[in-house]
Amino acid sequence: MKSIDLQTMVNRGAKWLAKWLDTIETSKQADVNGLLGVAETAGLFARDGNDLEWAAISTRTYEIIASLTTDAFQRDSALCSSMTLRACLIAQMGAVSGDPLLDKEIILHWFNAEQKLSLEEAKRRSTVWATPAMRDGMSTDEIRELIREPRMIKNRLSVIKLLADSGHLTADSDLMKWLQIRDQLP
């Protein structure tokens, strides 16, 4: 496939980009950094104008990045960016059940599906991380492994916080317990 610069792609518009993304999904090959530029630019257009067509391009591109990468942190970062855009749009435009971009249940399902630690285990790991004496004797790799998942949870909780701050999360939600420990996470 012939390489096209980002400005040219954006100038061709969201409909053209949607077709271009079809070819990426079919081939399962793309430059992740190039895709990141598309996702970020489309996300800016979406936020600036509450434009759902550009939001669809951005979220779809982030999700393609997540499907193409083998790096867990990069995958989580791409999905987090996709969900952050959704949460921002929901905060601005309201939640719409069944809408592919404005349905808050998509975000809640994503958060729950990505959880690999219980609330109690996340608290325990955060305590170990925050207490130097508890880390004595641990290698750098062990410490990195100890905090990796809690850090990704904290990133995901930033998305949930957007929903909570905009009134789209009920006070009795189990996610409110997660939000209470967010600042304790590494």
C-alpha positions in Angstrom: 0.0 0.0 0.0 1.3 3.4 -1.0 2.3 5.6 2.0 0.3 8.7 2.5 1.2 11.5 4.9 -1.1 12.3 7.8 -2.2 15.7 6.6 -3.3 14.3 3.2 -5.2 11.5 4.9 -7.0 14.0 7.2 -7.8 16.3 4.3 -9.5 13.4 2.5 -12.0 13.3 5.4 -13.5 10.8 7.8 -15.3 8.8 5.2 -12.1 8.2 3.3 -10.3 7.3 6.5 -13.0 4.8 7.4 -12.4 3.0 4.1 -8.7 3.2 4.6 -9.1 1.6 8.1 -11.1 -1.2 6.4 -8.0 -2.1 4.4 -5.9 -2.0 7.6 -8.3 -4.3 9.4 -8.2 -6.7 6.4 -4.5 -6.8 6.0 -3.7 -6.7 9.8 -0.6 -4.8 8.9 0.2 -1.2 9.6 2.7 1.2 11.1 1.4 1.6 14.7 3.0 5.0 15.0 1.3 6.2 11.8 -2.0 4.9 13.1 -1.4 6.7 16.4 -1.2 10.0 14.5 -4.5 9.2 12.8 -6.2 8.3 16.1 -4.9 11.4 17.9 -5.8 13.8 15.1 -9.3 12.4 14.7 -9.7 12.5 18.4 -8.9 16.2 18.4 -11.4 16.9 15.7 -14.0 14.8 17.6 -13.5 16.7 20.9 -13.3 20.2 19.3 -16.6 19.8 17.5 -18.4 17.0 19.4 -18.1 15.3 16.0 -19.2 11.6 16.2 -17.9 10.8 12.7 -14.3 11.8 13.7 -14.8 10.1 17.1 -15.7 6.8 15.3 -12.4 7.1 13.3 -10.4 7.8 16.4 -11.8 5.0 18.6 -11.7 2.5 15.8 -8.0 3.4 15.1 -7.1 3.0 18.7 -8.8 -0.3 18.8 -6.9 -1.4 15.7 -3.7 -0.4 17.4 -4.6 -2.5 20.4 -5.3 -5.5 18.2 -2.0 -5.2 16.3 0.4 -4.7 19.2 1.8 -7.5 21.3 3.0 -5.1 24.0 0.5 -5.2 26.9 1.2 -1.6 28.0 0.8 -0.3 24.5 -2.5 -2.3 24.1 -3.8 -0.9 27.4 -2.8 2.6 26.5 -4.6 2.5 23.1 -7.8 1.1 24.6 -7.6 3.7 27.4 -7.3 6.5 24.8 -10.3 5.1 23.0 -12.4 4.9 26.2 -11.2 8.3 27.3 -12.6 9.9 24.1 -15.9 8.1 24.7 -16.1 9.3 28.3 -15.3 12.9 27.2 -18.1 12.8 24.6 -20.5 11.2 27.1 -19.7 14.0 29.6 -20.3 16.6 26.9 -23.2 15.1 25.0 -24.8 12.6 27.5 -25.0 8.9 27.6 -27.1 7.1 24.9 -27.8 3.5 25.5 -27.0 1.3 22.4 -24.9 4.1 20.7 -21.5 2.7 19.6 -19.8 5.8 21.0 -22.0 7.2 23.7 -23.1 4.1 25.5 -21.4 4.2 29.0 -21.9 0.4 29.3 -19.2 -0.1 26.7 -16.7 1.7 29.0 -17.9 -0.1 32.1 -17.7 -3.5 30.4 -14.2 -2.7 29.2 -13.0 -1.7 32.7 -14.4 -4.9 34.2 -13.1 -7.1 31.4 -9.6 -5.7 31.8 -9.4 -6.2 35.6 -6.8 -8.8 36.5 -6.6 -7.9 40.2 -9.2 -7.8 42.9 -9.7 -4.6 44.8 -8.0 -6.1 47.8 -4.9 -7.3 45.8 -4.6 -3.8 44.2 -4.6 -2.3 47.7 -2.0 -4.8 48.9 0.3 -4.2 46.0 0.0 -0.4 46.5 0.9 -0.8 50.1 4.0 -2.8 49.2 4.9 -0.2 46.6 4.5 2.7 49.0 6.5 1.1 51.8 10.2 0.8 51.1 10.8 -1.6 53.9 8.3 -4.1 52.3 10.3 -3.9 49.0 13.6 -4.7 50.6 15.2 -7.7 48.8 13.0 -7.3 45.7 14.7 -7.0 42.4 13.9 -4.2 40.0 12.0 -6.7 37.8 9.9 -7.9 40.8 9.0 -4.3 41.7 8.1 -3.5 38.1 5.9 -6.6 38.0 4.4 -5.7 41.3 3.3 -2.2 40.2 2.5 -2.8 36.5 -1.1 -3.9 36.8 -2.0 -1.4 39.5 -0.6 1.3 37.3 -2.7 0.2 34.4 -5.8 0.1 36.7 -5.1 3.7 37.7 -5.0 4.7 34.1 -8.3 3.0 33.4 -9.8 4.6 36.5 -9.1 8.0 35.0 -11.7 7.1 32.4 -14.2 5.9 35.1 -13.6 9.2 37.0 -14.6 11.2 33.9 -18.0 9.3 34.0 -18.3 9.8 37.7 -17.5 13.5 37.6 -20.1 14.1 34.9 -22.8 12.3 36.8 -22.9 9.1 34.7 -21.9 6.7 37.5 -24.2 5.8 40.3 -23.0 6.5 43.9 -23.6 2.8 44.9 -21.6 1.4 42.0 -18.8 -1.0 42.9 -16.6 1.2 40.7 -16.8 3.9 43.3 -14.8 1.7 45.6 -12.1 1.5 43.0 -12.2 5.3 42.6 -11.6 5.7 46.4 -8.2 3.9 46.1 -7.2 5.5 42.8 -4.8 8.0 44.4 -3.1 5.2 46.4 -2.2 3.3 43.2 1.2 3.7 41.7 
